[in-house]
Amino acid sequence: FWNDYKNIQGACSFSEGCAPEDVDKVFNGGKAKVYGLESNLHHKLVFSEFNVPLDLQYTYTRASFDSEFSSSLADWGKGQVHKGDPLPYISRHLATLGIGLEKGHFDGNLLWNLKGRSYDQAVAIEREEIPDARYLDAALRYRVLENWQVYVNTDNVLRERTVVSYRPFG
């Protein structure tokens, strides 16, 4: 994928904690590029009455401003944005490795997820790195009828504590 923005914009909203005079104000971020590669590999092993689906999904992303400007939008940071500064909260690496077990009307799977590090703002002064996160999800499903199913999903089974945002707007 390749996205070449000539005039990327950001908006300030009440839920972000913007000052009342800035609510609904639109900010111009100039040029930005977001590009990368996505892949999805799937294979199903068969053992007697059991199917074992294996999945690997990976996304590599580069996202940065392609021009310089002075930012007054909190989402990008307040101050000077330079060409090459990162777009906030976009990880370079995202990956999911899944393994499942299927038999008859039952199936379940485990998903190991990786979200690479990112940054809370583009402006270098006071920029915080958000560390990478790894977590395990699980799901069980029973198909009652052709178009009816009962399922249970558990996200972050191991209860890993990770930072998702230094700016929890909303």
Disulfide bonds with the S-S distance in Angstrom:
Cys12-Cys18 1.50
